[in-house]
Amino acid sequence: PQRALEIAYLSTQPIMNLRVLVNNLQQLSYRLDECVIFAALREKCDEKVAGLMACRHACLAACDTAFADLTSVPFRTQMEAAMAKEGYCRFTVRRA
């Protein structure tokens, strides 16, 4: 799953690598320090609209898709930090 997420982000974000914080049998956690979708929402709309973090659904869906084939292992995906509040996004997928 980590490689699938890396490919997804490297093809859509201006980053050279995905900042993986934890990758083990229990969880995969990564951080994004910049996001072109969030930046575009802030530029084209305003801070209030960007603060709704509508872009999070794309990242959560990427996690769910990357882990979808692991049907024998139940997992839970969550956003633990948001660009609008912390200045970065952090997503974690844990075994349920």
C-alpha positions in Angstrom: 0.0 0.0 0.0 2.8 2.5 0.7 4.0 2.3 -2.9 0.5 2.9 -4.3 0.1 6.0 -2.1 3.6 7.2 -3.1 2.7 6.9 -6.8 -0.6 8.7 -6.2 0.9 11.6 -4.4 4.0 12.0 -6.6 1.8 12.2 -9.6 -0.5 14.9 -8.2 1.6 16.9 -5.7 4.8 19.0 -6.1 6.8 16.7 -3.8 9.8 14.5 -4.4 8.9 11.8 -1.8 6.0 11.0 0.5 7.0 11.6 4.1 6.2 8.3 5.7 6.2 8.6 9.5 5.3 5.0 10.5 5.0 1.9 8.4 4.6 -1.4 10.2 2.1 -4.3 10.5 -0.2 -2.2 12.7 -0.3 1.1 10.8 0.9 3.3 8.0 1.1 7.0 8.7 2.3 9.8 6.5 2.5 13.6 6.3 2.0 16.2 3.6 3.6 19.6 4.2 2.2 21.1 1.0 -0.9 20.4 -1.1 -1.7 21.9 -4.5 -5.4 21.2 -4.1 -5.6 23.1 -0.7 -3.5 25.9 -2.1 -5.8 26.2 -5.1 -8.9 26.3 -2.9 -7.3 29.1 -0.8 -6.3 31.0 -3.9 -9.4 30.7 -6.0 -12.0 30.7 -3.2 -10.8 32.0 0.2 -9.4 30.9 3.5 -12.8 30.0 4.8 -13.6 27.6 2.0 -10.1 26.1 2.1 -10.5 25.6 5.8 -13.4 23.2 5.2 -10.7 20.8 4.0 -12.9 19.4 1.2 -9.6 18.1 -0.3 -9.3 15.6 2.6 -11.8 13.3 0.9 -9.3 12.7 -2.0 -6.6 11.7 0.5 -8.9 9.5 2.6 -10.1 7.8 -0.6 -6.5 7.2 -1.7 -5.8 5.4 1.6 -9.0 3.4 1.3 -8.2 2.4 -2.3 -4.6 1.5 -1.4 -5.8 -0.9 1.3 -8.9 -2.2 -0.5 -7.4 -5.5 -1.6 -6.5 -6.4 2.0 -10.0 -7.7 2.7 -8.7 -10.2 5.3 -7.4 -7.3 7.4 -9.9 -4.8 8.7 -8.5 -1.2 8.8 -9.5 2.3 9.8 -8.4 5.4 8.0 -8.3 8.8 9.7 -7.0 12.3 9.2 -5.0 13.3 12.3 -3.8 16.8 11.3 -5.2 19.3 8.8 -3.4 21.8 6.7 -5.9 24.5 7.8 -5.1 24.1 11.5 -1.7 22.5 11.9 -0.1 23.7 8.6 0.3 20.1 7.3 -1.9 17.0 6.8 -1.3 13.7 8.5 -3.2 10.5 7.5 -3.0 7.2 9.3 -4.3 3.8 8.4 -4.5 1.4 11.4 -5.7 -2.2 11.8 -9.2 -2.1 13.3 
